[in-house]
Amino acid sequence: MTRPRLLILVVLGLACSAVSTLCEADSKRLRVTAHVVQQTLIGDPTSPQLGDGRITSVDLFDERDRKVGTGGSSCTIVSVPPLETLEECLLTAVFARGQIIFGGVAPLAAVGASAQFGILGGTDDFREARGDVTAVVTAPNTTEVTFDLD
């Protein structure tokens, strides 16, 4: 192989590496909209008690309203009045490239409510995932979810 060809291969390799790094930097934030498809409540939703729960299944959509995954959560009421009513949740988002598992304590889901969760791990492409997840309820049965991956 002549030197010019070798130089071209090296430059192409560096360019591919740079593009890959830029794409990786862009992929550290993932935004989806979650739409509830099934939900069951354990207890009286108008008067939550310690130990009551909520199990939810969702479909996940990208900014172009294309379905990109599914998800599920299991939440348990962990504090009630006179304290703020809070629930502890374990959630999983399932994408073609793997799953992201996250969880934490949050206020009850109501339009306008927001919560911050910690990413606990994942599978496949997300097996080393860490970071934060912000969820904002924007309408009944609709939540905007942002994954900030470290």
CYANA upper distance limits for C-alpha pairs under 8 A (distance plus 0.5 A):
  1 MET  CA      5 ARG  CA      7.02
  1 MET  CA      6 LEU  CA      7.19
  2 THR  CA      6 LEU  CA      6.86
  3 ARG  CA      7 LEU  CA      6.53
  4 PRO  CA      8 ILE  CA      6.68
  5 ARG  CA      9 LEU  CA      6.77
  6 LEU  CA     10 VAL  CA      6.71
  7 LEU  CA     11 VAL  CA      6.61
  8 ILE  CA     12 LEU  CA      6.52
  9 LEU  CA     13 GLY  CA      6.49
 10 VAL  CA     14 LEU  CA      6.70
 11 VAL  CA     15 ALA  CA      6.58
 12 LEU  CA     16 CYS  CA      6.58
 13 GLY  CA     17 SER  CA      6.61
 14 LEU  CA     18 ALA  CA      6.59
 15 ALA  CA     19 VAL  CA      6.63
 16 CYS  CA     20 SER  CA      6.49
 17 SER  CA     21 THR  CA      6.69
 18 ALA  CA     22 LEU  CA      6.73
 19 VAL  CA     23 CYS  CA      6.64
 20 SER  CA     24 GLU  CA      6.54
 21 THR  CA     25 ALA  CA      6.68
 22 LEU  CA     26 ASP  CA      6.80
 23 CYS  CA     27 SER  CA      6.58
 24 GLU  CA     28 LYS  CA      7.12
 28 LYS  CA    147 PHE  CA      8.26
 28 LYS  CA    148 ASP  CA      6.45
 28 LYS  CA    149 LEU  CA      5.43
 28 LYS  CA    150 ASP  CA      7.39
 29 ARG  CA    146 THR  CA      7.41
 29 ARG  CA    147 PHE  CA      6.06
 29 ARG  CA    148 ASP  CA      5.25
 29 ARG  CA    149 LEU  CA      6.70
 30 LEU  CA    146 THR  CA      6.23
 30 LEU  CA    147 PHE  CA      5.50
 30 LEU  CA    148 ASP  CA      7.22
 31 ARG  CA     62 ASP  CA      7.35
 31 ARG  CA     63 GLU  CA      8.16
 31 ARG  CA    144 GLU  CA      7.88
 31 ARG  CA    145 VAL  CA      6.22
 31 ARG  CA    146 THR  CA      4.96
 31 ARG  CA    147 PHE  CA      6.79
 32 VAL  CA     60 LEU  CA      6.48
 32 VAL  CA     61 PHE  CA      5.89
 32 VAL  CA     62 ASP  CA      5.45
 32 VAL  CA     63 GLU  CA      7.38
 32 VAL  CA    144 GLU  CA      6.60
 32 VAL  CA    145 VAL  CA      5.83
 32 VAL  CA    146 THR  CA      7.06
 33 THR  CA     60 LEU  CA      6.04
 33 THR  CA     61 PHE  CA      5.62
 33 THR  CA     62 ASP  CA      6.97
 33 THR  CA     63 GLU  CA      8.24
 33 THR  CA    142 THR  CA      7.41
 33 THR  CA    143 THR  CA      6.22
 33 THR  CA    144 GLU  CA      5.08
 33 THR  CA    145 VAL  CA      6.45
 34 ALA  CA     58 VAL  CA      6.31
 34 ALA  CA     59 ASP  CA      6.17
 34 ALA  CA     60 LEU  CA      5.16
 34 ALA  CA     61 PHE  CA      7.03
 34 ALA  CA    141 ASN  CA      8.48
 34 ALA  CA    142 THR  CA      6.14
 34 ALA  CA    143 THR  CA      5.60
 34 ALA  CA    144 GLU  CA      6.80
 34 ALA  CA    145 VAL  CA      7.53
 35 HIS  CA     58 VAL  CA      5.76
 35 HIS  CA     59 ASP  CA      5.90
 35 HIS  CA     60 LEU  CA      7.07
 35 HIS  CA    141 ASN  CA      6.24
 35 HIS  CA    142 THR  CA      5.29
 35 HIS  CA    143 THR  CA      7.24
 36 VAL  CA     56 THR  CA      7.40
 36 VAL  CA     57 SER  CA      6.48
 36 VAL  CA     58 VAL  CA      4.88
 36 VAL  CA     59 ASP  CA      7.14
 36 VAL  CA    141 ASN  CA      5.61
 36 VAL  CA    142 THR  CA      7.09
 37 VAL  CA     56 THR  CA      8.25
 37 VAL  CA     57 SER  CA      6.23
 37 VAL  CA     58 VAL  CA      5.70
 37 VAL  CA     59 ASP  CA      7.24
 38 GLN  CA     56 THR  CA      6.26
 38 GLN  CA     57 SER  CA      5.59
 38 GLN  CA     58 VAL  CA      7.47
 39 GLN  CA     54 ARG  CA      7.55
 39 GLN  CA     55 ILE  CA      6.12
 39 GLN  CA     56 THR  CA      4.86
 39 GLN  CA     57 SER  CA      6.82
 40 THR  CA     54 ARG  CA      6.26
 40 THR  CA     55 ILE  CA      5.94
 40 THR  CA     56 THR  CA      7.16
 41 LEU  CA     45 PRO  CA      7.76
 41 LEU  CA     52 ASP  CA      8.21
 41 LEU  CA     53 GLY  CA      6.37
 41 LEU  CA     54 ARG  CA      5.08
 41 LEU  CA     55 ILE  CA      7.17
 42 ILE  CA     52 ASP  CA      5.84
 42 ILE  CA     53 GLY  CA      5.44
 42 ILE  CA     54 ARG  CA      6.64
 43 GLY  CA     48 PRO  CA      7.19
 43 GLY  CA     49 GLN  CA      7.86
 43 GLY  CA     52 ASP  CA      5.71
 43 GLY  CA     53 GLY  CA      7.43
 44 ASP  CA     48 PRO  CA      6.28
 44 ASP  CA     49 GLN  CA      8.38
 44 ASP  CA     52 ASP  CA      8.41
 48 PRO  CA     52 ASP  CA      6.92
 48 PRO  CA     77 ILE  CA      7.71
 48 PRO  CA     80 VAL  CA      7.55
 48 PRO  CA     85 THR  CA      8.44
 49 GLN  CA     77 ILE  CA      7.22
 49 GLN  CA     79 SER  CA      8.39
 49 GLN  CA     80 VAL  CA      6.94
 50 LEU  CA     76 THR  CA      8.25
 50 LEU  CA     77 ILE  CA      5.68
 50 LEU  CA     78 VAL  CA      6.04
 50 LEU  CA     79 SER  CA      6.67
 50 LEU  CA     80 VAL  CA      7.17
 51 GLY  CA     76 THR  CA      6.15
 51 GLY  CA     77 ILE  CA      5.71
 51 GLY  CA     78 VAL  CA      7.06
 52 ASP  CA     76 THR  CA      6.20
 52 ASP  CA     77 ILE  CA      5.86
 53 GLY  CA     74 SER  CA      7.77
 53 GLY  CA     75 CYS  CA      5.91
 53 GLY  CA     76 THR  CA      4.83
 53 GLY  CA     77 ILE  CA      6.56
 54 ARG  CA     73 SER  CA      8.45
 54 ARG  CA     74 SER  CA      6.42
 54 ARG  CA     75 CYS  CA      5.71
 54 ARG  CA     76 THR  CA      7.13
 55 ILE  CA     72 GLY  CA      7.97
 55 ILE  CA     73 SER  CA      6.20
 55 ILE  CA     74 SER  CA      5.09
 55 ILE  CA     75 CYS  CA      6.93
 56 THR  CA     72 GLY  CA      6.02
 56 THR  CA     73 SER  CA      5.76
 56 THR  CA     74 SER  CA      7.13
 57 SER  CA     70 THR  CA      7.98
 57 SER  CA     71 GLY  CA      6.25
 57 SER  CA     72 GLY  CA      4.95
 57 SER  CA     73 SER  CA      7.20
 58 VAL  CA     70 THR  CA      6.09
 58 VAL  CA     71 GLY  CA      5.57
 58 VAL  CA     72 GLY  CA      6.61
 59 ASP  CA     67 LYS  CA      7.41
 59 ASP  CA     68 VAL  CA      8.45
 59 ASP  CA     69 GLY  CA      6.55
 59 ASP  CA     70 THR  CA      4.84
 59 ASP  CA     71 GLY  CA      6.81
 60 LEU  CA     67 LYS  CA      6.19
 60 LEU  CA     68 VAL  CA      6.15
 60 LEU  CA     69 GLY  CA      5.37
 60 LEU  CA     70 THR  CA      5.74
 60 LEU  CA     71 GLY  CA      7.62
 61 PHE  CA     65 ASP  CA      5.71
 61 PHE  CA     66 ARG  CA      5.67
 61 PHE  CA     67 LYS  CA      4.82
 61 PHE  CA     68 VAL  CA      5.84
 61 PHE  CA     69 GLY  CA      7.48
 62 ASP  CA     66 ARG  CA      5.99
 62 ASP  CA     67 LYS  CA      7.08
 62 ASP  CA     68 VAL  CA      6.87
 68 VAL  CA     95 PHE  CA      6.82
 68 VAL  CA     96 ALA  CA      8.04
 69 GLY  CA     93 ALA  CA      7.62
 69 GLY  CA     94 VAL  CA      5.90
 69 GLY  CA     95 PHE  CA      5.14
 69 GLY  CA     96 ALA  CA      7.48
 70 THR  CA     93 ALA  CA      6.56
 70 THR  CA     94 VAL  CA      5.70
 70 THR  CA     95 PHE  CA      7.41
 71 GLY  CA     91 LEU  CA      7.86
 71 GLY  CA     92 THR  CA      5.91
 71 GLY  CA     93 ALA  CA      4.88
 71 GLY  CA     94 VAL  CA      6.06
 72 GLY  CA     91 LEU  CA      6.26
 72 GLY  CA     92 THR  CA      5.98
 72 GLY  CA     93 ALA  CA      7.34
 73 SER  CA     89 CYS  CA      7.14
 73 SER  CA     90 LEU  CA      6.14
 73 SER  CA     91 LEU  CA      4.72
 73 SER  CA     92 THR  CA      6.92
 74 SER  CA     89 CYS  CA      6.13
 74 SER  CA     90 LEU  CA      6.07
 74 SER  CA     91 LEU  CA      7.10
 75 CYS  CA     87 GLU  CA      6.45
 75 CYS  CA     88 GLU  CA      5.87
 75 CYS  CA     89 CYS  CA      4.62
 75 CYS  CA     90 LEU  CA      7.01
 76 THR  CA     87 GLU  CA      5.68
 76 THR  CA     88 GLU  CA      5.85
 76 THR  CA     89 CYS  CA      7.04
 77 ILE  CA     85 THR  CA      7.81
 77 ILE  CA     86 LEU  CA      6.35
 77 ILE  CA     87 GLU  CA      4.69
 77 ILE  CA     88 GLU  CA      6.94
 78 VAL  CA     85 THR  CA      8.01
 78 VAL  CA     86 LEU  CA      6.25
 78 VAL  CA     87 GLU  CA      5.77
 78 VAL  CA     88 GLU  CA      6.86
 79 SER  CA     83 LEU  CA      6.84
 79 SER  CA     84 GLU  CA      7.06
 79 SER  CA     85 THR  CA      5.59
 79 SER  CA     86 LEU  CA      5.73
 79 SER  CA     87 GLU  CA      7.58
 80 VAL  CA     84 GLU  CA      6.43
 80 VAL  CA     85 THR  CA      4.84
 80 VAL  CA     86 LEU  CA      7.38
 81 PRO  CA     85 THR  CA      6.71
 84 GLU  CA    107 PRO  CA      8.23
 85 THR  CA    107 PRO  CA      6.88
 85 THR  CA    108 LEU  CA      7.27
 86 LEU  CA    105 VAL  CA      7.08
 86 LEU  CA    106 ALA  CA      6.07
 86 LEU  CA    107 PRO  CA      5.15
 86 LEU  CA    108 LEU  CA      6.47
 87 GLU  CA    105 VAL  CA      6.08
 87 GLU  CA    106 ALA  CA      5.99
 87 GLU  CA    107 PRO  CA      6.73
 87 GLU  CA    108 LEU  CA      6.93
 88 GLU  CA    103 GLY  CA      7.99
 88 GLU  CA    104 GLY  CA      6.05
 88 GLU  CA    105 VAL  CA      4.75
 88 GLU  CA    106 ALA  CA      6.84
 89 CYS  CA    103 GLY  CA      5.84
 89 CYS  CA    104 GLY  CA      6.06
 89 CYS  CA    105 VAL  CA      6.76
 89 CYS  CA    106 ALA  CA      8.04
 90 LEU  CA    101 ILE  CA      7.99
 90 LEU  CA    102 PHE  CA      6.62
 90 LEU  CA    103 GLY  CA      4.96
 90 LEU  CA    104 GLY  CA      7.36
 91 LEU  CA    101 ILE  CA      6.38
 91 LEU  CA    102 PHE  CA      5.83
 91 LEU  CA    103 GLY  CA      6.22
 92 THR  CA     99 GLN  CA      7.13
 92 THR  CA    100 ILE  CA      6.17
 92 THR  CA    101 ILE  CA      4.98
 92 THR  CA    102 PHE  CA      6.78
 93 ALA  CA     99 GLN  CA      6.05
 93 ALA  CA    100 ILE  CA      5.75
 93 ALA  CA    101 ILE  CA      7.07
 94 VAL  CA     98 GLY  CA      6.60
 94 VAL  CA     99 GLN  CA      4.95
 94 VAL  CA    100 ILE  CA      7.17
 95 PHE  CA     99 GLN  CA      6.37
 97 ARG  CA    124 ASP  CA      6.89
 97 ARG  CA    125 ASP  CA      6.08
 97 ARG  CA    126 PHE  CA      8.01
 98 GLY  CA    122 GLY  CA      7.57
 98 GLY  CA    123 THR  CA      5.62
 98 GLY  CA    124 ASP  CA      5.33
 98 GLY  CA    125 ASP  CA      6.20
 98 GLY  CA    126 PHE  CA      6.50
 98 GLY  CA    127 ARG  CA      8.40
 99 GLN  CA    122 GLY  CA      5.65
 99 GLN  CA    123 THR  CA      5.64
 99 GLN  CA    124 ASP  CA      7.69
 99 GLN  CA    126 PHE  CA      6.90
100 ILE  CA    119 ILE  CA      7.67
100 ILE  CA    120 LEU  CA      8.31
100 ILE  CA    121 GLY  CA      6.62
100 ILE  CA    122 GLY  CA      4.88
100 ILE  CA    123 THR  CA      7.32
100 ILE  CA    126 PHE  CA      6.76
100 ILE  CA    129 ALA  CA      7.69
101 ILE  CA    119 ILE  CA      6.54
101 ILE  CA    120 LEU  CA      6.05
101 ILE  CA    121 GLY  CA      5.91
101 ILE  CA    122 GLY  CA      5.95
102 PHE  CA    117 PHE  CA      6.77
102 PHE  CA    118 GLY  CA      6.00
102 PHE  CA    119 ILE  CA      4.70
102 PHE  CA    120 LEU  CA      5.53
102 PHE  CA    121 GLY  CA      7.58
102 PHE  CA    133 VAL  CA      7.98
103 GLY  CA    117 PHE  CA      5.67
103 GLY  CA    118 GLY  CA      6.14
103 GLY  CA    119 ILE  CA      7.18
103 GLY  CA    120 LEU  CA      7.55
104 GLY  CA    116 GLN  CA      8.06
104 GLY  CA    117 PHE  CA      5.61
104 GLY  CA    118 GLY  CA      6.94
105 VAL  CA    115 ALA  CA      8.40
105 VAL  CA    117 PHE  CA      7.89
106 ALA  CA    114 SER  CA      8.32
106 ALA  CA    115 ALA  CA      5.87
106 ALA  CA    116 GLN  CA      7.80
107 PRO  CA    113 ALA  CA      7.56
107 PRO  CA    114 SER  CA      8.09
107 PRO  CA    115 ALA  CA      7.48
108 LEU  CA    113 ALA  CA      8.00
109 ALA  CA    113 ALA  CA      6.54
109 ALA  CA    114 SER  CA      8.40
109 ALA  CA    137 VAL  CA      7.25
110 ALA  CA    137 VAL  CA      6.80
110 ALA  CA    140 PRO  CA      7.85
111 VAL  CA    137 VAL  CA      5.47
111 VAL  CA    138 THR  CA      5.99
111 VAL  CA    139 ALA  CA      5.88
111 VAL  CA    140 PRO  CA      6.80
112 GLY  CA    136 VAL  CA      7.07
112 GLY  CA    137 VAL  CA      5.90
112 GLY  CA    138 THR  CA      6.46
112 GLY  CA    139 ALA  CA      8.36
113 ALA  CA    136 VAL  CA      6.36
113 ALA  CA    137 VAL  CA      6.03
114 SER  CA    134 THR  CA      7.64
114 SER  CA    135 ALA  CA      5.99
114 SER  CA    136 VAL  CA      4.76
114 SER  CA    137 VAL  CA      6.84
115 ALA  CA    134 THR  CA      6.30
115 ALA  CA    135 ALA  CA      5.80
115 ALA  CA    136 VAL  CA      7.11
116 GLN  CA    132 ASP  CA      7.35
116 GLN  CA    133 VAL  CA      6.20
116 GLN  CA    134 THR  CA      5.16
116 GLN  CA    135 ALA  CA      7.00
117 PHE  CA    132 ASP  CA      6.24
117 PHE  CA    133 VAL  CA      5.51
117 PHE  CA    134 THR  CA      6.90
118 GLY  CA    130 ARG  CA      8.06
118 GLY  CA    131 GLY  CA      6.63
118 GLY  CA    132 ASP  CA      5.28
118 GLY  CA    133 VAL  CA      6.68
119 ILE  CA    129 ALA  CA      7.33
119 ILE  CA    130 ARG  CA      5.56
119 ILE  CA    131 GLY  CA      5.73
119 ILE  CA    132 ASP  CA      6.06
119 ILE  CA    133 VAL  CA      7.21
120 LEU  CA    129 ALA  CA      7.92
120 LEU  CA    130 ARG  CA      6.86
121 GLY  CA    126 PHE  CA      7.66
121 GLY  CA    127 ARG  CA      6.59
121 GLY  CA    128 GLU  CA      6.62
121 GLY  CA    129 ALA  CA      5.57
121 GLY  CA    130 ARG  CA      6.60
122 GLY  CA    126 PHE  CA      5.29
122 GLY  CA    127 ARG  CA      4.79
122 GLY  CA    128 GLU  CA      6.98
122 GLY  CA    129 ALA  CA      6.35
123 THR  CA    127 ARG  CA      4.58
123 THR  CA    128 GLU  CA      8.27
129 ALA  CA    149 LEU  CA      6.85
129 ALA  CA    150 ASP  CA      7.55
130 ARG  CA    149 LEU  CA      6.23
130 ARG  CA    150 ASP  CA      6.00
131 GLY  CA    147 PHE  CA      8.04
131 GLY  CA    148 ASP  CA      6.17
131 GLY  CA    149 LEU  CA      5.16
131 GLY  CA    150 ASP  CA      5.51
132 ASP  CA    147 PHE  CA      6.60
132 ASP  CA    148 ASP  CA      5.77
132 ASP  CA    149 LEU  CA      7.15
133 VAL  CA    145 VAL  CA      7.39
133 VAL  CA    146 THR  CA      6.03
133 VAL  CA    147 PHE  CA      5.05
133 VAL  CA    148 ASP  CA      6.60
134 THR  CA    145 VAL  CA      6.24
134 THR  CA    146 THR  CA      5.70
134 THR  CA    147 PHE  CA      7.20
135 ALA  CA    143 THR  CA      6.84
135 ALA  CA    144 GLU  CA      6.16
135 ALA  CA    145 VAL  CA      5.00
135 ALA  CA    146 THR  CA      7.02
136 VAL  CA    143 THR  CA      5.94
136 VAL  CA    144 GLU  CA      5.73
136 VAL  CA    145 VAL  CA      7.09
137 VAL  CA    141 ASN  CA      8.30
137 VAL  CA    142 THR  CA      6.48
137 VAL  CA    143 THR  CA      4.74
137 VAL  CA    144 GLU  CA      6.87
138 THR  CA    142 THR  CA      6.36
138 THR  CA    143 THR  CA      6.05
138 THR  CA    144 GLU  CA      7.20
139 ALA  CA    143 THR  CA      7.54
